[in-house]
Amino acid sequence: MTKPTFKTTVYLLLACGAALMVFPFLWMVLTALKTQAESIAVPPVLLPASPQLDNFLEVWRAIPLVRYFANTIIMTVLTLAGVLVTSVLAAFAFSFKEFRGRDAAFMVLLGMMMIPQPVYLVPSYVILTKLGWLDTFYALVVPWVVNIFSIFLIRQHFKTVPVSLYEAAKMDGAGDLRFIWHVLLPISRPVLVTVSLFSVIGSWNSFLWPLIVTNSDTMRPLQVGLAYFSQEQGSMWPQLMAASTMVILPLVAFYAVAQRQITESFAASGLKD
């Protein structure tokens, strides 16, 4: 096989894979614009005869979507702020500070990533009950302000920064926080964007934990509210797909903006220890 033919084959395979990935999202959007009869027609109807924008309005009238969006945005922003602060400080300590058991502590921290979430659901729920945090933003945010993978990713990036740079900053009288703010953070934008993206996606799509710790409709985030809406609507697929489209669009927009920084982050820090 010649080189141009090989490249053509690879591109065709990648295009087919991309089409398979995009098609479910396209089907979701098209279903959101269909009538109920078109959504359950056999054989399936791909394009709606007349786009039904009223499906989106019905979703807004049926559930407190504004409240769900507000809860999710508050939860996402607060969690992201906590993750960035704790991850940067922990990664700095594991990269530039010398203390006994540093590498062992880092390995133990990484090992905790292998513990599945259901293992600590019950203990966490009991603790939150004792604290009186159920059905509050404390329960939605505080348990997730430390993210081990984020610490690992930022630490991998910080390890590419020469230690001599930190020593020079110390000789010039700069403290640790000043070094982080004026030196590390400006050169760490790609990895910080990547960590932010993962944190935003995790918070935005969080379902099991909010389902457990929230009881009232006023505290439900989007995914939990969407699940209740799905139970109520049953087989009303156009309305369900309309709600799903509105929920997923902010994530798609965020990823489109941050895509370049994500690629740069993995290329620069993901393969170096």
C-alpha positions as CSV (number, residue, x, y, z in Angstrom):
1,M,0.0,0.0,0.0
2,T,1.5,3.4,-1.0
3,K,1.9,6.1,1.5
4,P,-0.9,8.4,0.0
5,T,-3.3,5.4,-0.1
6,F,-2.5,4.6,3.5
7,K,-3.1,8.2,4.6
8,T,-6.4,8.2,2.7
9,T,-7.5,5.0,4.4
10,V,-6.6,6.4,7.8
11,Y,-8.5,9.6,7.2
12,L,-11.6,7.6,5.9
13,L,-11.5,5.5,9.1
14,L,-11.2,8.6,11.3
15,A,-14.1,10.2,9.4
16,C,-16.3,7.2,9.9
17,G,-15.4,7.1,13.6
18,A,-16.2,10.8,13.9
19,A,-19.5,10.3,12.1
20,L,-20.4,7.5,14.5
21,M,-19.6,9.8,17.4
22,V,-21.6,12.7,16.1
23,F,-24.7,10.8,14.9
24,P,-26.2,10.3,18.4
25,F,-26.0,14.0,19.2
26,L,-27.4,14.8,15.8
27,W,-30.3,12.4,16.3
28,M,-31.0,14.0,19.7
29,V,-31.2,17.5,18.2
30,L,-33.4,16.3,15.3
31,T,-35.7,14.3,17.6
32,A,-36.1,17.5,19.8
33,L,-37.6,19.2,16.7
34,K,-40.0,16.3,15.7
35,T,-43.6,15.7,16.6
36,Q,-44.5,12.9,18.9
37,A,-45.7,10.8,15.9
38,E,-42.4,11.4,14.0
39,S,-40.4,10.4,17.1
40,I,-41.9,6.9,17.3
41,A,-42.5,6.3,13.6
42,V,-41.5,3.0,12.1
43,P,-39.3,3.1,10.0
44,P,-37.6,6.0,11.8
45,V,-37.9,9.5,10.4
46,L,-34.5,11.3,10.2
47,L,-35.6,14.9,9.4
48,P,-38.7,16.5,10.9
49,A,-41.3,17.7,8.4
50,S,-41.8,20.9,10.3
51,P,-39.4,21.7,13.1
52,Q,-41.3,22.0,16.4
53,L,-39.6,24.7,18.5
54,D,-42.5,24.5,20.9
55,N,-40.9,21.4,22.4
56,F,-38.3,23.6,24.0
57,L,-40.9,25.9,25.4
58,E,-42.9,23.0,26.8
59,V,-39.8,21.9,28.7
60,W,-39.3,25.4,30.2
61,R,-43.0,25.4,31.3
62,A,-43.0,21.8,32.6
63,I,-40.0,21.9,35.0
64,P,-38.1,24.7,36.8
65,L,-35.2,24.5,34.4
66,V,-33.9,28.0,35.3
67,R,-33.5,26.8,38.9
68,Y,-31.8,23.6,37.8
69,F,-29.4,25.6,35.7
70,A,-28.7,28.0,38.5
71,N,-28.0,25.1,41.0
72,T,-25.7,23.4,38.5
73,I,-23.8,26.6,37.7
74,I,-23.3,27.4,41.4
75,M,-22.2,23.8,42.1
76,T,-19.8,23.8,39.1
77,V,-18.2,27.1,39.7
78,L,-17.6,26.5,43.5
79,T,-16.3,23.0,42.8
80,L,-14.0,24.3,40.1
81,A,-12.6,27.0,42.3
82,G,-11.9,24.5,45.1
83,V,-10.3,22.0,42.7
84,L,-8.0,24.6,41.2
85,V,-6.8,25.9,44.6
86,T,-6.3,22.6,46.2
87,S,-4.7,21.0,43.1
88,V,-2.3,23.8,42.5
89,L,-1.1,23.9,46.1
90,A,-0.8,20.1,46.4
91,A,1.0,19.8,43.0
92,F,3.4,22.6,44.1
93,A,4.2,20.7,47.3
94,F,4.8,17.4,45.5
95,S,6.9,19.1,42.9
96,F,9.1,21.7,44.6
97,K,9.0,20.9,48.3
98,E,11.3,18.3,49.9
99,F,9.8,16.4,52.9
100,R,10.0,12.9,54.2
101,G,7.7,10.4,52.5
102,R,6.8,12.8,49.7
103,D,6.9,10.2,46.9
104,A,5.2,7.6,49.1
105,A,2.4,10.0,50.0
106,F,1.9,10.8,46.3
107,M,1.7,7.1,45.5
108,V,-0.9,6.6,48.2
109,L,-2.8,9.5,46.8
110,L,-2.8,8.0,43.4
111,G,-3.9,4.6,44.8
112,M,-7.0,6.2,46.2
113,M,-8.2,6.8,42.6
114,M,-8.8,3.0,42.4
115,I,-11.4,3.1,45.1
116,P,-14.9,3.1,43.4
117,Q,-17.4,5.7,44.4
118,P,-20.0,3.3,45.9
119,V,-17.5,2.3,48.6
120,Y,-17.6,5.7,50.3
121,L,-21.2,6.7,49.5
122,V,-22.6,5.5,52.8
123,P,-19.8,6.8,55.1
124,S,-20.0,10.2,53.3
125,Y,-23.8,10.3,53.6
126,V,-23.5,9.6,57.4
127,I,-21.0,12.3,57.8
128,L,-23.1,14.9,56.0
129,T,-26.1,13.8,58.0
130,K,-24.2,14.5,61.2
131,L,-23.1,17.9,59.9
132,G,-26.6,18.8,58.8
133,W,-25.5,19.5,55.3
134,L,-28.0,17.4,53.4
135,D,-29.9,19.2,50.7
136,T,-27.5,22.1,50.8
137,F,-24.7,23.3,48.5
138,Y,-22.2,22.2,51.2
139,A,-23.1,18.6,50.3
140,L,-22.9,19.2,46.6
141,V,-19.5,21.0,46.7
142,V,-17.3,20.3,49.7
143,P,-16.7,16.6,49.1
144,W,-15.4,17.3,45.5
145,V,-13.1,20.3,46.0
146,V,-10.1,17.9,46.1
147,N,-9.5,15.9,42.9
148,I,-6.7,13.4,42.8
149,F,-6.4,13.3,39.0
150,S,-6.2,17.1,38.8
151,I,-3.4,17.0,41.4
152,F,-1.6,14.4,39.3
153,L,-2.0,16.3,36.0
154,I,-0.8,19.6,37.4
155,R,2.1,17.9,39.2
156,Q,3.2,16.4,36.0
157,H,3.3,19.8,34.4
158,F,5.1,21.4,37.3
159,K,7.8,18.7,37.1
160,T,8.7,20.1,33.7
161,V,9.6,23.5,35.4
162,P,13.3,23.6,36.4
163,V,13.8,23.6,40.2
164,S,16.5,26.3,39.6
165,L,13.7,28.7,38.7
166,Y,12.1,28.2,42.1
167,E,15.5,28.5,43.8
168,A,16.2,31.8,41.9
169,A,12.8,33.1,42.9
170,K,13.5,32.3,46.6
171,M,16.9,34.1,46.4
172,D,15.1,37.2,45.1
173,G,12.9,37.1,48.1
174,A,9.7,35.7,46.5
175,G,7.5,33.6,48.8
176,D,5.9,30.3,47.7
177,L,2.5,31.9,46.9
178,R,4.2,34.7,44.9
179,F,6.2,32.2,42.9
180,I,3.0,30.2,42.2
181,W,1.0,33.3,41.2
182,H,3.7,35.1,39.1
183,V,5.7,32.2,37.7
184,L,3.9,28.9,37.7
185,L,0.3,29.9,36.9
186,P,1.2,32.0,33.8
187,I,3.1,29.1,32.2
188,S,0.5,26.6,33.2
189,R,-2.6,27.8,31.4
190,P,-3.0,24.7,29.2
191,V,-3.0,22.3,32.0
192,L,-5.2,24.5,34.1
193,V,-7.7,24.7,31.3
194,T,-7.7,20.9,31.0
195,V,-8.3,20.5,34.7
196,S,-11.1,23.0,34.5
197,L,-12.7,21.2,31.7
198,F,-12.6,17.9,33.5
199,S,-14.0,19.5,36.7
200,V,-16.8,21.3,34.8
201,I,-17.8,18.1,33.0
202,G,-17.7,16.1,36.2
203,S,-19.9,18.6,38.1
204,W,-22.2,19.3,35.2
205,N,-22.9,15.6,34.6
206,S,-22.9,14.6,38.2
207,F,-26.0,12.4,39.0
208,L,-25.6,9.8,41.7
209,W,-24.2,12.0,44.4
210,P,-26.7,14.9,44.0
211,L,-29.5,12.3,43.8
212,I,-28.5,11.0,47.2
213,V,-27.8,14.3,49.1
214,T,-30.7,16.4,47.7
215,N,-34.3,16.1,48.6
216,S,-36.1,19.2,47.5
217,D,-36.8,20.4,44.0
218,T,-35.1,23.7,44.7
219,M,-31.7,22.0,45.2
220,R,-31.7,19.6,42.3
221,P,-29.0,20.1,39.6
222,L,-29.7,19.5,36.0
223,Q,-29.0,15.8,35.7
224,V,-31.3,14.9,38.7
225,G,-34.0,17.2,37.5
226,L,-33.8,15.7,34.0
227,A,-34.1,12.2,35.5
228,Y,-37.3,13.2,37.3
229,F,-38.6,14.9,34.2
230,S,-37.9,11.7,32.2
231,Q,-39.9,9.6,34.7
232,E,-42.8,12.1,34.5
233,Q,-42.8,12.4,30.7
234,G,-42.4,8.7,30.0
235,S,-42.2,8.2,26.2
236,M,-42.6,11.9,25.2
237,W,-39.3,11.7,23.3
238,P,-39.3,15.2,21.6
239,Q,-39.6,16.9,25.0
240,L,-37.0,14.7,26.6
241,M,-34.6,15.3,23.7
242,A,-35.2,19.0,23.8
243,A,-34.3,19.0,27.5
244,S,-31.2,17.0,26.9
245,T,-30.1,19.3,24.1
246,M,-30.4,22.4,26.3
247,V,-28.4,20.6,29.1
248,I,-25.5,19.5,26.8
249,L,-25.1,22.6,24.7
250,P,-23.1,24.6,27.4
251,L,-20.6,21.7,27.7
252,V,-20.1,21.6,23.9
253,A,-19.5,25.3,23.8
254,F,-17.0,25.1,26.6
255,Y,-15.1,22.3,25.0
256,A,-15.0,24.1,21.6
257,V,-13.4,27.1,23.3
258,A,-10.8,25.1,25.3
259,Q,-9.9,22.4,22.8
260,R,-6.5,23.9,21.8
261,Q,-5.4,24.3,25.4
262,I,-6.4,20.7,26.2
263,T,-4.3,19.4,23.3
264,E,-1.3,21.5,24.4
265,S,-1.6,20.3,28.0
266,F,-1.5,16.6,27.2
267,A,1.3,17.1,24.7
268,A,3.4,19.1,27.1
269,S,2.9,17.4,30.5
270,G,1.0,14.1,30.1
271,L,3.9,12.0,29.1
272,K,6.7,13.3,31.3
273,D,7.4,12.4,34.9
